[in-house]
Amino acid sequence: MKLKKLIPLLFCMTIGQSLFCTQLAMSLTIPQKVEFADQTISLERYDMRERFDREQLIIAYGHSTSILHIKRANKYFPIIEPILKQNGIPTDFKYLAVIESSLDPRALSPMQAAGIWQFMPKTAQQFGLEVNDEVDERYNIEKATVAACKYLRSAYNKYKNWATVAASYNGGMGRVSDELEKQQVDEFFDLLLTSETSRYVFRILAMKQFMENPKAFGFQLQREDFYPTIKTKNVVIKDSVGNWTTWAAKYGISYYQLKDFNIWLRDRKLTNPNSKEYVIQIPDKEDFKYDSSKIKIYNQMWVMF
């Protein structure tokens, strides 16, 4: 039996006349500390180390999902990050959106949380989003990001600690505040919470490490692997729309294309009884044909060369 290693992550052996290959499964280096929202978080404590390692291993070996995270981030981080900055929220919270929805703008949970930021209907309305059968702004990336900023700022005013703020996004401010008082500790990392919320912040921390340098996790993509950005123009409407298919045809696009770029439009019509102003994005048909030369890479660490 002859053994040989062909490439770092592939182990092959020949048995007789046959060649058998399998992917090597290796652990990753666990950092001594990580940075999140300008806070240095030590991972030297035994439980901190193990909790972080669990999440980075899941990311490293969830290949299809992790690759999609990078590809989608190239489209949506350029939209999300400037809004976070404008609202005084640390840009590391863009990784919270990755954990919430895998950056799928159509994401809908079994509990009816929707959009990239996974707002529940009542919470969305509380922070200024319109949610009804015709319009659901949880699916509007820009408006939902502004609403998320309002929540995060409100939580920071309460906790003065961004990691605890992140935990409250999953567990709710009421529950986190109650447990901080009952357990007599000051921040998330010392709290005993449900498994989902306990893992939540560590998932964000590990996702940041991964997406800042996926090559270190063994992921390498090329420019042509990414999705192009389609230019759009804004059309402002204040009236009702009886049929979105007919309306879209006036701009030379299909009903599908209208809804693809305006996911927050949830019905075939818009009654708009209060003459509210809406901004509709119309895609540029010249960008419909894939052209890798037009692809802009958000983070050069994401590409092989």
Secondary structure as GFF3:
##gff-version 3
##sequence-region A 1 305
A	DSSP	beta_strand	2	7	.	.	.	ID=ss1
A	DSSP	beta_strand	10	15	.	.	.	ID=ss2
A	DSSP	beta_strand	18	23	.	.	.	ID=ss3
A	DSSP	beta_strand	33	36	.	.	.	ID=ss4
A	DSSP	beta_strand	39	42	.	.	.	ID=ss5
A	DSSP	alpha_helix	46	61	.	.	.	ID=ss6
A	DSSP	alpha_helix	63	86	.	.	.	ID=ss7
A	DSSP	three_ten_helix	91	93	.	.	.	ID=ss8
A	DSSP	alpha_helix	94	101	.	.	.	ID=ss9
A	DSSP	alpha_helix	121	126	.	.	.	ID=ss10
A	DSSP	three_ten_helix	137	139	.	.	.	ID=ss11
A	DSSP	alpha_helix	141	159	.	.	.	ID=ss12
A	DSSP	alpha_helix	162	171	.	.	.	ID=ss13
A	DSSP	alpha_helix	173	183	.	.	.	ID=ss14
A	DSSP	three_ten_helix	188	190	.	.	.	ID=ss15
A	DSSP	alpha_helix	195	212	.	.	.	ID=ss16
A	DSSP	three_ten_helix	214	217	.	.	.	ID=ss17
A	DSSP	three_ten_helix	223	225	.	.	.	ID=ss18
A	DSSP	beta_strand	232	237	.	.	.	ID=ss19
A	DSSP	alpha_helix	244	249	.	.	.	ID=ss20
A	DSSP	alpha_helix	255	261	.	.	.	ID=ss21
A	DSSP	beta_strand	278	283	.	.	.	ID=ss22
A	DSSP	three_ten_helix	285	287	.	.	.	ID=ss23
A	DSSP	three_ten_helix	292	294	.	.	.	ID=ss24
A	DSSP	three_ten_helix	300	302	.	.	.	ID=ss25
###
